[in-house]
């Protein structure tokens, strides 16, 4: 922060960041991003002559609105960046309330409009089935690829979480999987029947053939028996996506988006989905309610004889 910035805000900021690092164990990247977000907020409050502990909803909303507009020195922030900054500010003021430094919540309903955020691409159930069906046969690599695709879709895994799975993380008897998300946070996610079957076949016949006598803790391994890299995992997913005719429609993260949307469409409640996805903020999960609603509208306009859109 600049030399003439109020030391009071800097002290509050440093205390909050220490709380995130020491008590919540957030990642270094998240700490860096939150520090940048709070420095920006502190500079805005200083220019506006507003004490951070006395800031109101209007002050914080004005800060986000300012960031959304380009000026001569910088471009407008993206919708995703504004969402993150809003989440940071909410977390910061929640911490201040927890520490009893304020007795009000200036962040109530503070969020950047989700409509300004591009909705993620989602595969249909039929497209997911076509993708997972691509690894054919019973050779070790086919068993691995099928288990990988099933697990990513069944549990809504990020590519880093799939890569980080260790032997023993999938409890096939109980049908549960331990995933390590952002900041090293662990969560337990149920595994569906088809994914359990694919993982069982891979662990019984595929992985032993690939690993041989080597000692390797990673669940998913490459053709030489070593831990599968992020790039290697990406290539596996995209190779089968191309074979299924989906190469232009998806990335590995699309499986996570598809999992979340299909869960909501199947009746899963938002809080349970938040826990399964490992989202710290419910607002992040809510994007899928908008996506699910859009898919419902598309289906309506395609099917209803008096509502079809003009060509």
C-alpha positions as CSV (number, residue, x, y, z in Angstrom):
1,X,0.0,0.0,0.0
2,X,1.2,3.5,-0.7
3,X,3.1,5.3,2.1
4,X,0.2,7.7,2.9
5,X,-2.4,5.0,3.1
6,X,-4.2,4.7,6.5
7,X,-2.2,2.3,8.7
8,X,-5.5,1.2,10.3
9,X,-6.7,-0.4,7.1
10,X,-3.3,-2.1,6.4
11,X,-3.4,-3.6,9.9
12,X,-6.9,-4.9,9.3
13,X,-5.9,-6.3,6.0
14,X,-2.7,-8.1,7.3
15,X,-4.7,-9.6,10.2
16,X,-7.3,-10.9,7.8
17,X,-4.6,-12.4,5.5
18,X,-2.9,-14.0,8.4
19,X,-6.3,-15.6,9.4
20,X,-6.7,-17.0,5.9
21,X,-3.2,-18.4,5.8
22,X,-2.9,-19.8,9.3
23,X,-6.5,-20.8,10.2
24,X,-8.1,-21.5,6.9
25,X,-5.0,-22.7,5.0
26,X,-5.8,-21.0,1.7
27,X,-3.3,-21.3,-1.1
28,X,-0.5,-18.8,-1.8
29,X,-2.3,-17.8,-5.1
30,X,-5.5,-17.0,-3.2
31,X,-3.6,-14.9,-0.6
32,X,-1.9,-12.9,-3.4
33,X,-5.2,-12.3,-5.2
34,X,-7.0,-11.3,-2.0
35,X,-4.1,-9.0,-1.0
36,X,-4.4,-7.2,-4.4
37,X,-8.1,-7.0,-4.0
38,X,-7.9,-5.4,-0.6
39,X,-5.2,-3.0,-1.5
40,X,-7.5,-1.8,-4.3
41,X,-10.4,-1.4,-1.8
42,X,-8.1,0.4,0.7
43,X,-7.0,2.9,-2.0
44,X,-10.7,3.5,-3.0
45,X,-11.8,4.1,0.6
46,X,-8.9,6.5,1.2
47,X,-9.8,8.5,-1.9
48,X,-13.4,8.5,-0.7
49,X,-12.4,9.5,2.8
50,X,-14.3,6.5,4.2
51,X,-13.1,4.6,7.3
52,X,-13.1,0.8,6.5
53,X,-14.9,0.1,9.7
54,X,-17.6,2.6,8.9
55,X,-18.1,1.7,5.2
56,X,-21.6,1.0,4.0
57,X,-23.0,-1.1,1.2
58,X,-23.1,1.9,-1.1
59,X,-19.4,2.6,-0.6
60,X,-18.4,-1.0,-1.5
61,X,-20.8,-1.2,-4.4
62,X,-19.4,2.0,-5.8
63,X,-15.9,0.5,-5.6
64,X,-17.0,-2.5,-7.7
65,X,-18.8,-0.3,-10.1
66,X,-15.7,1.8,-10.6
67,X,-13.6,-1.3,-11.4
68,X,-16.2,-2.3,-14.0
69,X,-15.5,0.8,-16.1
70,X,-12.4,1.3,-18.1
71,X,-10.3,4.5,-17.6
72,X,-7.2,5.9,-19.2
73,X,-4.9,3.8,-17.1
74,X,-6.5,0.4,-17.1
75,X,-9.2,-1.7,-18.8
76,X,-12.5,-2.6,-17.2
77,X,-12.2,-5.7,-15.0
78,X,-13.8,-8.9,-16.3
79,X,-17.0,-10.3,-14.7
80,X,-15.0,-13.2,-13.2
81,X,-12.6,-10.8,-11.6
82,X,-15.4,-8.6,-10.2
83,X,-17.0,-11.8,-8.8
84,X,-13.8,-12.6,-7.0
85,X,-13.3,-9.1,-5.7
86,X,-16.8,-9.1,-4.3
87,X,-16.2,-12.5,-2.6
88,X,-13.0,-11.2,-1.1
89,X,-14.8,-8.1,0.3
90,X,-17.6,-10.2,1.8
91,X,-15.0,-12.5,3.4
92,X,-13.0,-9.6,4.8
93,X,-16.1,-8.0,6.4
94,X,-17.3,-11.3,7.7
95,X,-13.9,-11.6,9.5
96,X,-14.3,-8.0,10.9
97,X,-17.7,-9.0,12.3
98,X,-16.3,-12.2,13.8
99,X,-13.6,-10.2,15.5
100,X,-16.4,-7.8,16.8
101,X,-14.7,-4.8,15.1
102,X,-18.0,-3.9,13.4
103,X,-21.6,-4.7,14.3
104,X,-23.2,-4.4,10.9
105,X,-22.8,-6.2,7.5
106,X,-22.1,-3.7,4.7
107,X,-21.8,-6.6,2.3
108,X,-25.3,-7.9,2.4
109,X,-26.4,-8.7,-1.2
110,X,-23.0,-7.4,-2.4
111,X,-22.2,-9.3,-5.6
112,X,-21.6,-8.6,-9.2
113,X,-24.6,-9.4,-11.3
114,X,-24.3,-13.0,-12.4
115,X,-25.9,-12.1,-15.7
116,X,-22.8,-10.3,-16.7
117,X,-20.8,-13.6,-16.4
118,X,-20.6,-15.9,-19.4
119,X,-22.4,-19.1,-18.7
120,X,-20.1,-22.2,-18.9
121,X,-20.5,-24.8,-21.6
122,X,-22.3,-28.0,-20.4
123,X,-22.6,-31.3,-22.2
124,X,-25.9,-33.2,-22.4
125,X,-26.2,-36.5,-20.6
126,X,-26.0,-38.2,-24.0
127,X,-22.8,-36.4,-24.9
128,X,-21.2,-37.4,-21.5
129,X,-22.2,-41.0,-22.2
130,X,-20.6,-40.8,-25.7
131,X,-17.4,-39.4,-24.2
132,X,-17.0,-42.0,-21.5
133,X,-17.7,-44.7,-24.0
134,X,-14.7,-43.8,-26.1
135,X,-12.0,-45.8,-24.2
136,X,-12.9,-49.2,-25.6
137,X,-11.5,-52.5,-24.7
138,X,-9.9,-54.0,-21.6
139,X,-6.2,-53.1,-22.0
140,X,-4.7,-51.2,-19.0
141,X,-4.8,-47.7,-20.7
142,X,-8.4,-48.1,-21.7
143,X,-9.3,-49.1,-18.2
144,X,-7.4,-46.1,-16.8
145,X,-9.0,-43.7,-19.2
146,X,-12.5,-45.0,-18.6
147,X,-12.0,-44.8,-14.8
148,X,-10.6,-41.3,-15.1
149,X,-13.5,-39.9,-17.1
150,X,-16.1,-41.7,-14.9
151,X,-14.5,-40.3,-11.8
152,X,-14.2,-36.7,-13.1
153,X,-17.9,-36.6,-14.1
154,X,-19.2,-38.6,-11.1
155,X,-17.6,-36.4,-8.5
156,X,-17.3,-33.0,-10.3
157,X,-13.5,-33.1,-10.1
158,X,-11.2,-30.3,-11.3
159,X,-8.3,-31.5,-13.4
160,X,-5.8,-30.8,-10.5
161,X,-8.0,-32.8,-8.1
162,X,-8.1,-35.8,-10.5
163,X,-4.4,-35.6,-10.9
164,X,-3.9,-35.4,-7.2
165,X,-5.9,-38.5,-6.3
166,X,-3.9,-41.1,-4.3
167,X,-4.3,-44.8,-3.9
168,X,-6.8,-45.2,-1.1
169,X,-8.7,-42.0,-1.8
170,X,-11.5,-43.9,-3.5
171,X,-13.4,-46.1,-1.0
172,X,-15.2,-48.3,-3.4
173,X,-16.9,-50.3,-0.7
174,X,-18.5,-47.2,0.7
175,X,-18.8,-45.4,-2.6
176,X,-17.0,-42.3,-1.4
177,X,-14.0,-40.4,-2.8
178,X,-11.6,-38.0,-1.0
179,X,-10.7,-35.0,-3.2
180,X,-8.2,-32.3,-2.4
181,X,-9.3,-28.9,-3.7
182,X,-8.0,-25.4,-3.8
183,X,-5.9,-24.5,-0.8
184,X,-5.4,-28.2,0.0
185,X,-8.9,-28.4,1.4
186,X,-10.3,-32.0,1.5
187,X,-13.8,-32.9,0.8
188,X,-15.7,-36.3,0.6
189,X,-17.9,-36.9,-2.5
190,X,-20.1,-39.8,-3.3
191,X,-19.2,-42.0,-6.3
192,X,-21.9,-43.4,-8.5
193,X,-22.3,-47.0,-9.4
194,X,-20.8,-46.8,-12.9
195,X,-17.8,-44.9,-11.7
196,X,-17.2,-47.4,-8.8
197,X,-17.3,-50.2,-11.4
198,X,-14.8,-48.5,-13.7
199,X,-12.5,-47.6,-10.8
200,X,-12.6,-51.2,-9.5
201,X,-11.7,-52.6,-12.9
202,X,-8.8,-50.2,-13.2
203,X,-7.5,-50.8,-9.7
204,X,-7.8,-54.6,-10.1
205,X,-6.4,-55.0,-13.7
206,X,-5.3,-51.8,-15.2
207,X,-3.1,-50.0,-12.7
208,X,-1.1,-53.1,-11.5
209,X,-0.1,-53.8,-15.2
210,X,1.0,-50.2,-15.6
211,X,2.9,-49.8,-12.3
212,X,4.5,-53.2,-12.2
213,X,6.9,-53.5,-9.2
214,X,7.4,-49.7,-8.9
215,X,6.2,-47.9,-5.8
216,X,3.8,-45.1,-6.9
217,X,1.2,-43.4,-4.7
218,X,-0.8,-41.6,-7.4
219,X,-4.0,-43.3,-8.4
220,X,-3.8,-42.4,-12.1
221,X,-0.5,-43.3,-13.7
222,X,1.0,-43.0,-17.2
223,X,2.1,-45.8,-19.5
224,X,5.4,-46.0,-17.7
225,X,3.8,-46.4,-14.3
226,X,4.6,-42.9,-13.0
227,X,2.1,-40.3,-11.7
228,X,0.0,-38.8,-14.5
229,X,0.9,-35.2,-15.2
230,X,-1.6,-32.4,-15.6
231,X,-0.7,-32.1,-19.3
232,X,-1.0,-35.9,-19.7
233,X,-4.5,-35.9,-18.1
234,X,-5.6,-33.0,-20.3
235,X,-4.5,-34.8,-23.4
236,X,-6.3,-38.0,-22.4
237,X,-9.6,-36.1,-21.9
238,X,-9.3,-34.1,-25.1
239,X,-8.3,-37.1,-27.2
240,X,-11.5,-38.9,-26.3
241,X,-13.5,-35.7,-26.7
242,X,-12.2,-35.4,-30.3
243,X,-13.2,-39.0,-30.9
244,X,-16.7,-38.4,-29.6
245,X,-17.0,-35.3,-31.8
246,X,-16.9,-32.9,-28.8
247,X,-13.4,-31.4,-29.2
248,X,-14.7,-27.9,-30.0
249,X,-17.3,-28.0,-27.2
250,X,-15.3,-28.8,-24.1
251,X,-12.3,-28.8,-21.9
252,X,-11.7,-31.2,-19.0
253,X,-13.4,-28.6,-16.7
254,X,-16.6,-29.0,-18.8
255,X,-17.1,-32.3,-17.1
256,X,-17.3,-30.5,-13.7
257,X,-19.8,-28.0,-15.2
258,X,-21.8,-30.8,-16.6
259,X,-21.8,-32.7,-13.2
260,X,-23.1,-29.6,-11.4
261,X,-25.8,-28.7,-13.9
262,X,-27.0,-32.3,-14.1
263,X,-27.1,-32.6,-10.4
264,X,-29.3,-29.5,-10.1
265,X,-31.6,-30.6,-12.9
266,X,-31.9,-33.9,-11.0
267,X,-33.2,-32.2,-7.9
268,X,-30.0,-31.7,-5.8
269,X,-30.2,-28.8,-3.4
270,X,-27.8,-25.9,-3.8
271,X,-26.1,-26.3,-0.4
272,X,-25.3,-30.0,-1.0
273,X,-23.9,-29.1,-4.4
274,X,-21.8,-26.4,-2.9
275,X,-20.3,-29.0,-0.6
276,X,-19.7,-31.5,-3.3
277,X,-18.0,-29.0,-5.5
278,X,-15.9,-27.6,-2.7
279,X,-17.0,-24.0,-3.2
280,X,-16.2,-21.6,-0.3
281,X,-18.9,-19.2,-1.5
282,X,-22.5,-20.2,-2.4
283,X,-22.5,-17.4,-5.0
284,X,-20.0,-19.4,-7.0
285,X,-22.4,-22.4,-7.0
286,X,-25.4,-20.2,-8.0
287,X,-24.1,-19.8,-11.5
288,X,-25.4,-23.3,-12.2
289,X,-28.9,-22.3,-11.2
290,X,-28.8,-19.7,-13.9
291,X,-27.3,-22.2,-16.4
292,X,-30.0,-24.8,-15.5
293,X,-32.7,-22.1,-16.0
294,X,-31.3,-21.2,-19.4
295,X,-31.3,-24.8,-20.5
296,X,-34.9,-25.1,-19.4
297,X,-35.9,-22.0,-21.4
298,X,-34.1,-23.3,-24.5
299,X,-35.9,-26.6,-24.2
300,X,-39.3,-24.8,-23.8
301,X,-38.7,-22.6,-26.9
302,X,-37.6,-25.5,-28.9
303,X,-40.6,-27.7,-28.0
304,X,-43.7,-25.4,-27.5
305,X,-45.5,-24.9,-30.8
306,X,-46.6,-21.4,-29.9
307,X,-43.3,-20.3,-28.4
308,X,-40.7,-21.3,-31.0
309,X,-38.2,-18.7,-31.8
310,X,-38.1,-17.4,-35.4
311,X,-35.3,-18.7,-37.5
